[in-house]
Amino acid sequence: LEKGDVKLKTEALKKVIIMILNGEKLPGLLMTIIRFVLPLQDHTIKKLLLVFWEIVPKTTPDGRLLQEMILVCDAYRKDLQHPNEFIRGSTLRFLCKLKEAELLEPLMPAIRACLEHRHSYVRRNAVLAIYTIYRNFEHLIPDAPELIHDFLVNEKDASCKRNAFMMLIHADQDRALDYLSTCIDQVQTFGDILQLVIVELIYKVCHANPSERARFIRCIYNLLQSSSPAVKYEAAGTLVTLSSAPTAIKAAAQCYIDLIIKESDNNVKLIVLDRLIELKEHPSHERVLQDLVMDILRVLTTPDLEVRKKTLQLALDLVSSRNVEELVIVLKKEVIKTNNVTEHEDTDKYRQLLVRTLHSCSVRFPDMAANVIPVLMEFLSDNNEAAAADVLEFVREAIQRFDNLRPLIVEKMLEVFHAIKSVKIYRGALWILGEYCSTKEDIQSVMTEVRRSLGEIPIVESEIKKEAGELKPEEEVTVGPAQKLVTEMGTYATQSALSSSRPAKKEEDRPPLRGFLLDGDFFVAASLATTLTKIALRYVSLVQEKKRQNSFIAEAMLLMATILHLGKSSLPKKPITDDDVDRISLCLKVLSECSPLMNDIFNKECRQSLSQMLSAKLEEEKLSQKKESEKRNVTVQPDDPISFMQLTAKNEMSSKEDQFQLSLLAAMGNTQRKEAADPLASKLNKVTQLTGFSDPVYAEAYVHVNQYDIVLDVLVVNQTSDTLQNCTLELATLGDLKLVEKPSPLTLAPHDFANIKANVKVASTENGIIFGNIVYDVSGAASDRNCVVLSDIHIDIMDYIQPASCTDAEFRQMWAEFEWENKVTVNTNIIDLNEYLQHILKSTNMKCLTPEKALSGYCGFMAANLYARSIFGEDALANVSIEKPIHLGPDAPVTGHIRIRAKSQGMALSLGDKINLSQKKTSL
């Protein structure tokens, strides 16, 4: 420090600082530094010295200020008058951290002078210095608020204004309000950082003192037009809390919608959308938002699927008979748009969402169905099976519900029938046509369409002819048994025969149905047989002429017979299954006998079962809507006190929690969960003991999980009578956890204790383990470092899993896609099925998708589907199959198993472990 050049001195100074931070006391160095380092003009050294003076002990053991500090103080007075603005500014910042009034006293005139400095960096820090000094030692600068107020009036720079205004808010609120009311008309022209502070001030004042509202509401309205998105967002949020007048809500909602459309970041869009959804929850705001549905739909221009999903959901909740027509027009346009786009992988999912939304609209407002159906029917011939299946489901419901639309639907269905590419959709379309064709002409055209899609009859002969005519002798090998070999393996791997590869030369132009049959998909043949039977029986009842009756029935029987023949031949890739043979033979028998009982079963019972299913579904929807609306309607009991805003005392206003406080707490992860009535009790539950009571160092950790971070607050107690130096907490993690930084070493006096915080980041949902040890040196002892091993901390997966819901179809699709399955055998002492299910739901945070109705009643066994999603967006599915072994008596525990499926291995295993651990009910 004495001899070296600037570079060496810098290094030495850094070392000194680190030693002092580690608890070394270096009293001898103080004068050296004042003599040799303080006079240097190098900026790095100046910066390091500020750190040094901040941490070095400035008092003698009896609490008096050290003599040397007077020299330091003088040096800083010079620095405050230094021509370089960086040195002035950083010195001012350093003064914010000084806690000794005697040191600050001689510097006051210099600090005041800095307020007039030409450079904004100096002025900005001067304001901060004055504020902290005023807060800590008011006697040093009693006139600070006036000083700053005058400074504010003349100041031009935005950041200085913001700091000065912040100080006034905290030091003297009335002065801040006076300043604001003098310049309330120029608020538009201020910089965004100052505007944000103004919004916060208005919010606080109006909450503390409701009578001030009228003064500032205007200003908030103006800030909604601000150029900065952050200011608009805060202003809209504040406006909603200050006023519930429809105009205010409308302005705020409009502002939110603009933000969503203009912001490019998807996360911002989702957050603002959530705000809109919160607004909708309020019954009186809902009316206002209903008028904005068309604006909300502008958000659909975003390519992100999640944003679109939320937007459509919100629009659906807000739709009313006034705006349903416009909504349907926009959605139809969107659907047609998706038809032309092919490159984006989310287009199909988006189309599905649109179809579902239109479906719900037309179920709620039947007049709309006639407009929607023709557009949607085009999609039956779509390549994407899922979207087409949604359309089909919708058409089925519509044709059953709205009698007046039947002719239209049947006509459209016949138009698109030949273009359908997917076998599932084909079956559905066949069923609808068979069920709802009621005129002679329709029945005839169905028959024509079926003939058209089967191609030349009899199939077997025509196919054999084709092959004989077209195949050259050397290629004939591939047609025979080789094809069967392929399927033996292929059937195992693929679900629908559509995906199996056909030899290219047979690819010419096969009619669709014929293609399905030659691929070995005979289930479609069975449904075709049923359809033919239905329409033949109906035709017989419509047409009186015996000859025409017989020819129609004969044609239907011929089609079935030729399909049976094809199934038994070696042409298709898979031979026909026995079930399908039985079904087709049954249909042939029914047609040959034509008994009235069969006619009833085929033509009436099927439709009845459909209408029962639809009405049950409707009931369920109505129930859930009723629950929703009950949640929303705020009921006031007859004797409830009425609270008037103007008459409430200040302390009663606490019901309106301070938004800024709340958002700050949420960001720091200190949100008190509502359930924990006594926060201390809940905290103590999470304390893990890491070492034993007889270890030289005792440690325990409080594990705090906040979404993606885990904070370990470790208490370390020195139980020996020696000083422990370099006491370090060393941690390592297992699983998807990452240590953010290493905790720094400490020095512990005898019987002293300290808290060490360590941050761990979490990357995915699986059980993690944190393990480690504490190492330390005993001062004065010559031995090596000592080490105390800590017990492991297990991170519970339940902190990341939240219940969620999805449709049956989505559940099945995910079940088929997810590759990790974990099967857990039920091993419990609970004897009631329902109680066991509830216990599992409670301990795994999952939601039961199987409706209450399906689970009610008692029959000795139960199956239910559960679903949850983690905060990282991973899905977890579970299927519970349990039964009550009756032969073991009434007290036998539940048996069975639970299958868990997830995309990642960690999730499946962790959930399985969780279920295993919590299966048994603990007796209280």
Secondary structure, 3 states (H helix, E strand, C coil): CCCCCHHHHHHHHHHHHHHHHCCCCCCCHHHHHHHHHCCCCCHHHHHHHHHHHHHCCCECCCCCECCHHHHHHHHHHHHHCCCCHHHHHHHHHHHCCCCCHHHHHHHHHHHHHHCCCCCHHHHHHHHHHHHHHHHHCHHHCCCHHHHHHHHHHHCCCHHHHHHHHHHHHHHCHHHHHHHHHHCHHHHHHCCHHHHHHHHHHHHHHHHHCHHHHHHHHHHHHHHCCCCCHHHHHHHHHHHHHHCCCHHHHHHHHHHHHHHHHHCCCHHHHHHHHHHHHHHHHCHHHHHHHHCCHHHHHHHHHCCCHHHHHHHHHHHHHHCCCCCHHHHHHHHHHHHHHHHHCCCCCCHHHHHHHHHHHHHHHHHHCHHHHHHHHHHHHHHHHCCCHHHHHHHHHHHHHHHHHCHHHHHHHHHHHHHHHCCCCCHHHHHHHHHHHHHHCCCHHHHHHHHHHHHHHHCCCCHHHHHHHHHHHHCCHHHHHHHCHHHHHHHHHHHHHCCCHHHCCCCHHHHCCCCHHHHHHHCCCCHHHHHHHHHHHHHHHHHHHHCCCHHHHHHHHHHHHHHHHHHHHHHHCCCCCCCCCHHHHHHHHHHHHHHHHCCHHHHHHHHHHHHHHHHHHHHHHHHHHHHHHHHHHHHHCCCCCCCCCCCCHHHCCHHHHHHCCCHHHHHHHHHHCCCCCCCCCCHHHHHHHCEEECCCCCCCEEEEEEEEEECCEEEEEEEEEECCCCCEEEEEEEEEEECCEEECCCCCCEEECCCCEEEEEEEEEECCCCCEEEEEEEEEEECCCCCCCEEEECCCEEECHHHHEEECCCCHHHHHHHHHHCCEEEEEECCCCCCCHHHHHHHHHHHHCCEECCCHHHHCCCCCEEEEEEEEEECCCCEEEEEEEEECCHHHCCCCCCEEEEEEEECCHHHHHHHHHHHHHHCCCCCC
